[in-house]
Amino acid sequence: MIGVSIGTRFLARGAVWATRVFYDLGRQGPPLPAGPVLVVANHPNSIVDALVILCVAGRRVRPLARAPLFTRAIIGQVLRDLGALPVYRPQDDPALVGRNETTFDAAVTALRQGDAVLVFPEGVSHSQPELAPLKTGAARIALRAEEAHGWTLGLAIVPVGLTYRRKTFFRGEAAAFVGEPMTAAPYRAAYESEPAACVRDLTAAMAVALEGVLPRLASAEDEALLDAAEALYRAERESDGGSEIPKLAARLPRLQLFAAGMQWLRAHDAPRFERLAAAVRSYRYRLARLGLGASELPLRGTARETLRALGADALLTVFGLPLAALGVAAWYVPYLAPRLVLKWRPPVYEARATVKLTTSLIVFPLAYVAWLVLAWRWAGWAALLPTALLLPVAGLVTLHWREHWADLREELEFWLRALGRRGLTSQLRTRRRALANAIDRVADDWEEERQRRASFSTREGPAGGRAGGASSGPVHT
């Protein structure tokens, strides 16, 4: 039993560590507060959503997960070690739905003990940009917990918005936006008089809070447009001579503001929206044709600065090459294994990252043990410790070398193409400046309308102004 316990603990910790490696993670906002916390989050990426929150929460969190997952060999053991609680959905087995009362009681007990409990109130994982209608379970848990504690528990209900870029790919980006806590205690009178209506009201408030920590898009196609517009605006307004691309978490406040502005412009002046969207897409397409796939124009101004920077990048790439080559030789086969599993048994889109992580938790430890055995058989015990230390280091160096090389290749390719096209960089920067000015004019018109509306209402409107105003820094974990 002790061996099984150690094994499941290793799997759980390995799953969290693998999530940190699989994604470029970040958090916008503070860590979860101390004391009893009910985390409510959107659900775009199956089990991985819970793992991302565990990585950035700053404290232990007990997730609620659908019951069938607990019957799976590896995933079930990981969930149990994480303290997860099963949720019985009608679509899984209608006969077991009654067991949810036991789960709700366990969640209430955990909250009363000061734990953090994670709920995905949408009830289903999906890739649509808008929230699915929320189930009432999270609100019922919150109200029951406060009621059981005489309405003095001090439960914090914290909305967390999860946003991904390339969510099914290795080294995609994942960001969690931690919103302002809500409380359930003010709902006491309403719950005691009309409990069903109160549950619906708190669920609606949770939906509003979640929408406040997510970029609200009209369609999945708007995501690429949103990213391109925000990237060019950031590059134009915040260019400081560096080449570092901000993490997704750092970009979330402005992405939210841009998404809201897109919705407003599309609703109030569709032709103007289409003209601006077409110009942004055209600019982004031209950059892609020049080899700048995911980034903006290089920020270095002169050819001398560019050559000096490329030379430094090249030196780092060359010196890291031996260890990177060792890492590729040691880890390439296990790196390919998740792709082969996906081809063999393709899951639904939202479960692809989960399958990749689960497969990695099996094949990478097996490959590590296999290399240790080979080292021992080849050179005896003296080779065991150096091999055990070198293999993980080589893997991490390979990971960083891969990303560094991609940046170097992209910038070098652009610079070489620009050599034969006089004034190309200047033309693109002029075009970018015009687009940023157009975005500012939209922001000014949007703010003017909001101020007009505010003059007819005593309620305070949302903060606005130029698009550059929303750029608070993230807390990276």
C-alpha positions as CSV (number, residue, x, y, z in Angstrom):
1,M,0.0,0.0,0.0
2,I,2.9,2.4,0.8
3,G,4.3,1.7,-2.7
4,V,1.0,2.4,-4.3
5,S,0.6,5.6,-2.4
6,I,4.1,6.8,-3.3
7,G,3.4,5.9,-7.0
8,T,0.1,7.8,-7.1
9,R,1.8,10.8,-5.4
10,F,4.6,10.7,-8.0
11,L,2.0,10.6,-10.8
12,A,0.1,13.6,-9.5
13,R,3.3,15.6,-9.0
14,G,4.5,14.5,-12.4
15,A,1.2,15.6,-14.1
16,V,1.6,19.1,-12.6
17,W,5.3,19.3,-13.6
18,A,4.4,18.0,-17.1
19,T,1.8,20.7,-17.5
20,R,4.5,23.3,-16.7
21,V,6.7,21.9,-19.4
22,F,3.9,21.3,-22.0
23,Y,2.7,24.9,-21.8
24,D,4.2,28.3,-21.4
25,L,2.2,29.2,-18.3
26,G,1.3,32.5,-16.7
27,R,-1.1,34.2,-14.3
28,Q,-2.7,37.6,-14.4
29,G,-3.8,38.7,-11.0
30,P,-3.0,37.5,-7.5
31,P,-2.7,33.9,-6.2
32,L,-5.8,32.5,-4.6
33,P,-6.5,34.0,-1.2
34,A,-6.1,32.0,2.1
35,G,-9.1,30.4,3.8
36,P,-12.1,28.7,2.2
37,V,-12.2,29.4,-1.6
38,L,-14.6,28.2,-4.3
39,V,-12.9,28.6,-7.6
40,V,-15.2,28.8,-10.6
41,A,-13.5,28.6,-14.0
42,N,-14.4,28.1,-17.7
43,H,-13.6,24.7,-19.2
44,P,-12.0,24.8,-22.7
45,N,-9.4,22.0,-22.3
46,S,-10.7,19.0,-20.4
47,I,-8.6,17.7,-17.4
48,V,-5.7,20.1,-18.4
49,D,-7.8,23.0,-17.1
50,A,-7.6,21.7,-13.6
51,L,-3.8,21.1,-13.9
52,V,-3.2,24.6,-15.2
53,I,-5.1,26.1,-12.2
54,L,-3.1,23.9,-9.8
55,C,0.1,25.2,-11.4
56,V,-0.8,28.9,-10.9
57,A,-3.1,28.9,-7.9
58,G,-0.4,29.4,-5.2
59,R,-2.0,26.8,-2.9
60,R,-3.6,23.3,-3.0
61,V,-6.9,23.1,-4.8
62,R,-9.3,20.2,-4.8
63,P,-11.1,19.9,-8.3
64,L,-14.4,18.4,-9.0
65,A,-14.2,16.1,-12.0
66,R,-16.6,13.9,-13.9
67,A,-17.0,10.5,-12.3
68,P,-16.0,8.2,-15.3
69,L,-12.5,9.7,-15.2
70,F,-11.9,8.1,-11.8
71,T,-12.2,4.6,-13.3
72,R,-9.2,5.2,-15.7
73,A,-6.0,3.7,-14.5
74,I,-3.6,6.7,-14.6
75,I,-6.0,9.7,-14.6
76,G,-8.1,8.2,-11.8
77,Q,-5.0,7.8,-9.6
78,V,-3.9,11.3,-10.3
79,L,-7.3,12.7,-9.5
80,R,-7.5,10.8,-6.2
81,D,-4.1,12.0,-5.1
82,L,-5.1,15.6,-5.9
83,G,-8.1,15.2,-3.6
84,A,-10.6,15.5,-6.5
85,L,-14.3,14.8,-6.0
86,P,-16.4,12.9,-8.6
87,V,-19.4,14.6,-10.3
88,Y,-22.1,12.3,-11.7
89,R,-23.6,13.8,-14.9
90,P,-26.8,12.6,-16.5
91,Q,-25.1,12.1,-19.8
92,D,-22.6,9.7,-18.2
93,D,-25.0,7.5,-16.2
94,P,-28.5,8.8,-15.2
95,A,-28.8,6.2,-12.5
96,L,-25.8,7.6,-10.6
97,V,-26.9,11.3,-10.5
98,G,-28.2,10.9,-7.0
99,R,-24.6,10.4,-5.7
100,N,-23.9,14.1,-6.4
101,E,-25.5,14.8,-3.0
102,T,-22.6,13.0,-1.4
103,T,-20.1,14.9,-3.5
104,F,-21.7,18.2,-2.6
105,D,-21.6,17.3,1.1
106,A,-17.9,16.5,0.7
107,A,-17.2,19.8,-1.1
108,V,-19.1,21.7,1.7
109,T,-17.0,19.9,4.3
110,A,-13.8,20.7,2.5
111,L,-14.7,24.4,2.3
112,R,-15.6,24.5,6.0
113,Q,-12.2,23.1,6.7
114,G,-10.6,26.0,4.8
115,D,-9.8,24.2,1.6
116,A,-10.0,25.5,-1.9
117,V,-12.4,23.7,-4.2
118,L,-12.4,24.0,-8.0
119,V,-15.7,23.8,-10.0
120,F,-16.2,24.1,-13.7
121,P,-19.9,25.3,-13.7
122,E,-20.3,25.0,-17.5
123,G,-20.4,21.2,-16.8
124,V,-18.8,20.3,-20.1
125,S,-15.5,21.1,-21.8
126,H,-15.8,22.9,-25.1
127,S,-13.9,25.2,-27.5
128,Q,-16.5,27.8,-28.3
129,P,-15.5,31.4,-27.4
130,E,-18.6,32.1,-25.4
131,L,-19.5,30.5,-22.0
132,A,-21.9,27.6,-22.0
133,P,-24.9,28.1,-19.7
134,L,-23.7,27.6,-16.2
135,K,-25.1,24.7,-14.1
136,T,-26.3,25.6,-10.6
137,G,-24.0,23.2,-8.7
138,A,-21.3,25.8,-7.8
139,A,-23.9,28.2,-6.4
140,R,-25.6,25.4,-4.3
141,I,-22.2,24.4,-2.9
142,A,-21.3,28.0,-1.9
143,L,-24.7,28.7,-0.3
144,R,-24.8,25.3,1.5
145,A,-21.3,25.9,2.9
146,E,-22.2,29.3,4.3
147,E,-25.5,28.1,5.7
148,A,-23.8,25.1,7.4
149,H,-21.4,27.5,9.0
150,G,-24.0,30.0,10.2
151,W,-23.2,32.4,7.4
152,T,-19.9,33.3,9.0
153,L,-17.6,31.1,6.9
154,G,-16.2,34.0,4.9
155,L,-16.2,31.9,1.7
156,A,-14.5,33.6,-1.3
157,I,-15.9,32.8,-4.7
158,V,-13.0,33.4,-7.1
159,P,-13.6,33.5,-10.9
160,V,-10.7,32.3,-13.0
161,G,-10.6,32.7,-16.8
162,L,-8.5,30.2,-18.7
163,T,-7.2,31.3,-22.1
164,Y,-5.0,29.2,-24.4
165,R,-3.1,29.7,-27.6
166,R,-2.3,26.5,-29.6
167,K,-3.8,24.5,-26.7
168,T,-3.2,21.1,-28.2
169,F,0.4,21.7,-29.1
170,F,3.6,21.3,-27.1
171,R,4.8,24.7,-25.8
172,G,1.5,26.4,-26.5
173,E,0.5,29.2,-24.2
174,A,-1.9,28.9,-21.2
175,A,-2.9,31.9,-19.0
176,A,-5.2,32.1,-16.0
177,F,-6.9,35.4,-15.2
178,V,-7.7,35.5,-11.4
179,G,-10.6,37.8,-10.9
180,E,-11.9,39.7,-7.8
181,P,-13.5,37.4,-5.2
182,M,-17.3,37.4,-4.6
183,T,-19.0,36.4,-1.4
184,A,-22.1,34.3,-0.7
185,A,-23.0,35.7,2.7
186,P,-25.0,38.6,1.3
187,Y,-27.4,36.1,-0.3
188,R,-28.5,34.9,3.1
189,A,-31.9,36.6,3.2
190,A,-32.7,35.6,-0.4
191,Y,-31.6,32.0,0.2
192,E,-33.8,31.6,3.3
193,S,-36.9,33.0,1.6
194,E,-36.5,31.7,-2.0
195,P,-33.7,29.2,-2.2
196,A,-34.2,28.2,-5.9
197,A,-34.4,31.8,-7.1
198,C,-31.3,32.7,-5.0
199,V,-29.3,29.8,-6.5
200,R,-30.2,31.1,-10.0
201,D,-29.2,34.6,-9.1
202,L,-25.8,33.6,-7.7
203,T,-25.2,31.4,-10.8
204,A,-26.0,34.4,-13.0
205,A,-23.5,36.5,-10.9
206,M,-20.9,33.8,-11.4
207,A,-21.5,34.0,-15.1
208,V,-21.0,37.7,-15.2
209,A,-17.8,37.4,-13.1
210,L,-16.4,34.8,-15.5
211,E,-17.2,36.9,-18.5
212,G,-15.2,39.6,-16.8
213,V,-12.0,37.5,-16.8
214,L,-12.2,36.3,-20.4
215,P,-11.8,37.9,-23.8
216,R,-15.3,37.8,-25.2
217,L,-15.3,36.9,-28.9
218,A,-18.2,36.5,-31.3
219,S,-16.7,33.5,-33.1
220,A,-13.6,31.3,-33.1
221,E,-12.4,33.1,-36.3
222,D,-12.1,36.3,-34.3
223,E,-9.3,34.9,-32.2
224,A,-6.6,35.3,-34.9
225,L,-7.9,38.8,-35.7
226,L,-7.8,39.8,-32.0
227,D,-4.2,38.5,-31.6
228,A,-3.0,40.3,-34.7
229,A,-4.6,43.6,-33.8
230,E,-3.3,43.5,-30.2
231,A,0.2,42.4,-31.3
232,L,0.7,45.2,-33.8
233,Y,-0.7,47.8,-31.4
234,R,1.6,46.6,-28.6
235,A,4.6,46.6,-30.9
236,E,3.8,50.2,-32.1
237,R,2.9,51.8,-28.8
238,E,5.3,50.0,-26.5
239,S,8.4,49.5,-28.7
240,D,11.4,49.8,-26.4
241,G,14.2,48.3,-28.5
242,G,13.9,44.9,-26.9
243,S,12.9,41.7,-28.7
244,E,11.0,39.9,-25.9
245,I,7.4,39.0,-26.8
246,P,5.1,39.3,-23.7
247,K,3.6,36.2,-22.4
248,L,-0.1,35.6,-23.0
249,A,-0.9,36.4,-19.3
250,A,0.6,39.9,-19.7
251,R,-1.5,40.5,-22.8
252,L,-4.9,39.4,-21.3
253,P,-6.1,42.8,-20.0
254,R,-5.6,44.4,-23.4
255,L,-7.0,41.3,-25.3
256,Q,-10.2,41.7,-23.2
257,L,-10.4,45.3,-24.0
258,F,-9.8,44.7,-27.7
259,A,-12.4,41.9,-27.8
260,A,-15.0,44.2,-26.3
261,G,-14.1,47.0,-28.7
262,M,-14.4,44.6,-31.6
263,Q,-17.9,43.6,-30.5
264,W,-18.9,47.3,-30.1
265,L,-17.6,48.3,-33.5
266,R,-19.1,45.3,-35.3
267,A,-22.5,46.1,-33.8
268,H,-22.4,49.9,-34.4
269,D,-20.5,50.3,-37.6
270,A,-20.1,47.0,-39.4
271,P,-18.5,48.5,-42.6
272,R,-15.9,50.3,-40.6
273,F,-15.2,47.1,-38.7
274,E,-14.8,45.1,-41.9
275,R,-12.4,47.7,-43.4
276,L,-10.2,47.7,-40.2
277,A,-10.3,43.9,-39.9
278,A,-9.3,43.5,-43.6
279,A,-6.4,45.9,-43.1
280,V,-5.1,44.1,-40.0
281,R,-5.4,40.7,-41.8
282,S,-3.5,42.0,-44.8
283,Y,-0.7,43.4,-42.6
284,R,-0.5,40.1,-40.7
285,Y,-0.5,38.1,-44.0
286,R,2.4,40.2,-45.3
287,L,4.4,39.6,-42.2
288,A,3.8,35.8,-42.5
289,R,5.0,35.9,-46.1
290,L,8.2,37.5,-44.9
291,G,8.8,34.7,-42.4
292,L,7.4,36.3,-39.3
293,G,4.9,33.6,-38.3
294,A,4.1,34.3,-34.7
295,S,5.9,37.5,-33.9
296,E,5.8,41.2,-35.0
297,L,8.5,43.2,-36.8
298,P,11.9,42.9,-35.3
299,L,12.3,45.8,-32.9
300,R,16.0,46.5,-33.6
301,G,16.4,49.6,-35.6
302,T,19.7,49.6,-37.6
303,A,21.4,46.8,-39.5
304,R,24.4,47.0,-37.1
305,E,22.1,46.4,-34.1
306,T,20.4,43.6,-35.9
307,L,23.7,41.9,-36.8
308,R,25.1,42.3,-33.3
309,A,21.9,40.8,-31.8
310,L,21.9,38.0,-34.3
311,G,25.5,37.2,-33.6
312,A,24.8,36.9,-29.9
313,D,21.9,34.7,-30.6
314,A,23.9,32.6,-32.9
315,L,26.7,32.1,-30.3
316,L,24.2,31.0,-27.7
317,T,22.7,28.6,-30.2
318,V,26.0,27.1,-31.2
319,F,27.3,26.6,-27.6
320,G,24.0,24.9,-26.7
321,L,24.0,22.6,-29.7
322,P,26.0,19.7,-28.2
323,L,23.6,19.3,-25.2
324,A,20.6,19.9,-27.5
325,A,21.8,17.2,-29.8
326,L,22.1,14.8,-26.9
327,G,18.6,15.8,-25.7
328,V,17.1,15.1,-29.2
329,A,18.8,11.7,-29.3
330,A,17.6,10.7,-25.9
331,W,14.1,12.1,-25.9
332,Y,12.9,12.3,-29.5
333,V,11.2,8.9,-29.5
334,P,9.1,9.6,-26.4
335,Y,8.4,13.0,-27.8
336,L,6.8,11.4,-30.8
337,A,4.8,8.9,-28.8
338,P,1.8,11.1,-27.9
339,R,1.4,12.0,-31.6
340,L,1.3,8.3,-32.5
341,V,-1.3,7.6,-29.8
342,L,-3.5,10.5,-31.2
343,K,-3.3,9.0,-34.7
344,W,-4.1,5.5,-33.3
345,R,-7.1,6.6,-31.3
346,P,-8.1,10.2,-32.0
347,P,-10.0,11.8,-29.1
348,V,-12.3,14.7,-29.2
349,Y,-10.5,18.0,-29.8
350,E,-10.8,19.2,-26.2
351,A,-9.1,16.0,-24.9
352,R,-6.1,16.0,-27.2
353,A,-3.8,17.8,-24.7
354,T,-5.0,15.5,-21.9
355,V,-4.1,12.4,-24.0
356,K,-0.7,13.9,-24.8
357,L,0.1,14.6,-21.2
358,T,-1.1,11.2,-20.0
359,T,1.0,9.5,-22.7
360,S,4.0,11.5,-21.7
361,L,3.6,10.5,-18.1
362,I,4.1,6.9,-19.2
363,V,6.7,7.1,-22.0
364,F,9.1,9.6,-20.6
365,P,9.7,7.8,-17.3
366,L,10.0,4.5,-19.2
367,A,12.5,6.0,-21.6
368,Y,14.5,7.5,-18.7
369,V,14.7,4.1,-17.0
370,A,15.7,2.4,-20.3
371,W,18.6,4.8,-20.8
372,L,19.8,4.3,-17.2
373,V,19.7,0.5,-17.8
374,L,21.7,0.9,-21.0
375,A,24.3,3.1,-19.3
376,W,24.7,0.6,-16.5
377,R,25.1,-2.3,-18.9
378,W,27.5,-0.4,-21.1
379,A,29.8,1.2,-18.4
380,G,28.7,-0.2,-15.1
381,W,27.7,1.7,-11.9
382,A,30.1,4.5,-12.6
383,A,28.0,5.7,-15.5
384,L,24.7,5.6,-13.7
385,L,24.8,8.8,-11.7
386,P,26.2,11.0,-14.6
387,T,23.6,9.6,-16.9
388,A,20.8,10.2,-14.4
389,L,21.9,13.9,-14.1
390,L,22.8,14.6,-17.7
391,L,19.6,13.3,-19.3
392,P,17.1,15.8,-17.6
393,V,19.6,18.7,-18.1
394,A,20.0,17.8,-21.8
395,G,16.2,17.7,-22.2
396,L,15.7,21.2,-20.6
397,V,18.6,22.6,-22.8
398,T,16.9,21.1,-25.9
399,L,13.6,22.7,-24.9
400,H,15.2,26.2,-24.6
401,W,17.5,25.7,-27.6
402,R,14.4,24.8,-29.7
403,E,12.7,28.0,-28.9
404,H,15.8,30.1,-29.2
405,W,16.6,28.6,-32.5
406,A,13.1,29.3,-33.8
407,D,13.4,32.9,-32.9
408,L,16.8,33.2,-34.4
409,R,15.7,31.5,-37.7
410,E,12.6,33.7,-38.0
411,E,14.5,37.0,-37.5
412,L,17.4,36.0,-39.7
413,E,15.0,35.0,-42.5
414,F,13.2,38.3,-42.3
415,W,16.5,40.3,-42.3
416,L,17.8,38.4,-45.3
417,R,14.6,39.0,-47.2
418,A,14.6,42.7,-46.3
419,L,18.1,43.1,-47.7
420,G,16.8,43.0,-51.3
421,R,13.8,45.2,-50.7
422,R,14.8,48.8,-49.9
423,G,12.7,50.5,-47.4
424,L,10.6,47.4,-46.6
425,T,10.9,47.7,-42.8
426,S,10.1,51.4,-42.9
427,Q,7.0,50.7,-45.1
428,L,5.7,48.1,-42.7
429,R,6.2,50.3,-39.7
430,T,4.4,53.1,-41.4
431,R,1.5,50.8,-42.1
432,R,1.6,49.5,-38.5
433,R,1.5,53.1,-37.2
434,A,-1.6,53.9,-39.3
435,L,-3.4,50.8,-38.0
436,A,-2.5,51.6,-34.4
437,N,-3.9,55.2,-35.0
438,A,-7.1,53.7,-36.4
439,I,-7.5,51.5,-33.4
440,D,-7.0,54.5,-31.1
441,R,-9.8,56.3,-33.0
442,V,-12.1,53.4,-32.5
443,A,-11.3,53.5,-28.7
444,D,-12.0,57.2,-28.6
445,D,-15.3,56.8,-30.3
446,W,-16.2,53.9,-28.1
447,E,-15.4,55.9,-25.0
448,E,-17.4,58.9,-26.2
449,E,-20.4,56.7,-26.6
450,R,-20.0,55.2,-23.1
451,Q,-19.8,58.6,-21.6
452,R,-22.9,59.6,-23.5
453,R,-24.7,56.6,-22.1
454,A,-23.4,57.3,-18.6
455,S,-25.0,60.7,-18.7
456,F,-28.4,59.0,-18.9
457,S,-27.7,56.6,-16.1
458,T,-26.5,56.8,-12.5
459,R,-24.6,53.6,-12.9
460,E,-20.9,53.9,-13.5
461,G,-19.7,52.7,-16.9
462,P,-16.7,50.4,-17.5
463,A,-13.2,51.9,-17.6
464,G,-12.1,52.8,-21.1
465,G,-9.9,55.2,-23.0
466,R,-7.2,54.4,-25.5
467,A,-6.3,50.8,-26.0
468,G,-2.9,51.3,-24.5
469,G,-4.5,51.9,-21.1
470,A,-5.0,48.3,-20.2
471,S,-1.6,46.7,-19.8
472,S,-1.0,45.8,-16.2
473,G,1.8,43.3,-15.6
474,P,1.3,39.6,-14.9
475,V,2.5,37.5,-12.0
476,H,4.3,34.6,-13.7
477,T,4.6,31.3,-12.0
